[in-house]
Every structure is written in C-alpha cells, then in structure tokens.
Amino acid sequence: MNRFREIARFVEYDFEKNVIIEPESRIGILKKELLDIISLNNPRVIVKAGLGNHELLHEIALNSDSYITVVEPSFKNIMSYINKYKGSGKDDRIRFINGDIENFPIEMRIADLLISIDYFDFISTGRVIDEFRNSIEFGSLMFLSCFILDGGDIEGVLDDFMKIVSPLHNDYYLQNDLLTFCTLNELKPVKNHVAGLEVDFIELISYYREIFGKTGSEAEQFLNENAAVFSDLYKLSGSKGVIPYSIGVYKRKMPDSI
C-alpha cells in the first residue's frame, strides 16, 4: 500500500462526505477555540496540516490577517476550495501545497500557529511530530485535536477495533500519554480539555467499508465480543457510544540559554 496515495484517497472521499475530518457536528467548538487563539496571539503565519472542512479554513481566513499555508494530500480537494472561494478577499491569501503530511514540506520555524485536526490517528505521529515541531517558531503554538482512548482502555481495545475497520489507522493515545508525547517533543501543553463525542460504531464500520472494501463482519464480531468493555468505557448502547476527543494548545519550547 502506498500510504500517501491511500491517505490522499481517504481524505478526498471524506472531503465529500464530511464524516471523519472536521465534520459539521464539531465545527462550532473547533472554530471557537481556533478563533480565540488567533485573536489572542495574532499569528503572522498559520500552517494547517490538511485542508479539512471548507467552512473552518474559510473562517480562519476571514478572521485573521495571517498568511496561511495549507499542506493537503489531495489536489482535487485543493481545487475544490479554490474554485469555491476564488476572488473572495482574504481567501486569496491562502497558499496550498499539494504534499505529504508525513513528509511535511514546510520550512523550519516558519509557523506562529500550526493546526492539526483529525489527522493524528492515521498519520505516522512519531515522525510527523518532529516535522511539526521543526516548522514552529520557538515560543509559538500548535493546535491539536484528535480522538483519544478512554483512560481505562489500557489494552487499547478501541485501537484494535479501529485497526480492523481502517487499514490506515495508527493509534489513539491516552490523554496523559498524548500530553507526555508532546512534552517530550518540546511542545509544552498550554491548554487542554476533553469532550465526549457520540459515535455510531456500526455506521463507522459501514463508512470505512465503502472506502476500503472490507466486509465489516470481522469488525462487527469484534464489537460484539467486546461489548462489555465498549459498554463500560465507551457507553455503548445499541450501535452508539461516546469517544473522548482531545482539544489542545501546545507551545514550542524556547531553546536553553547558552
């Protein structure tokens, strides 16, 4: 599997369906958090890892005077946005790079604010976090939001389920592990909170089956076999449950004084 092509195909499909990456159901909370950060910090350069939802990127452009660069795996998604907002004022200041987020094509220390939303579970985070950090100016910020494991899911049962459902899935972190991971990579947590978001597990299986062609029977069997765990940790009732969603701001560590 060529990961870049598969990721591009996935985000292209989801761009049309708007289910996984920046879905309408959480645009409100994401927009509020981001616009507050932009208002308070007035970043000169914003770098966004993934185009995501039309609406959110457009709102960022409208509510800032920042130069904005977006790294997006799908050229089709880029052209869709450009055709929709061409000539609409501040959107003309957005520059797109049709590139691989896992080989982040951004100069060192260029970003005053780096934004990563809903990509962390299907990109190689160990490598990407280095590239994200290096692209952020010392003392500047990263906004990161992603699904995480329930604190009691030490065995990673939700991860095991997602790896059956999606061949692209990497890992969900425990919240404390995510904070530690970022801290060890010189990105100090500044502000974090966790929201519980409702998910229909059967619809999720069906959605990924449409993309990757799996039957879904193995995932449904796994869900049934681990129903007690999903009920206890993820409030599974019928086909629906609740998964924790981490929204955080991190600051790149200043270099030690010489």
Disulfide bonds with the S-S distance in Angstrom:
none
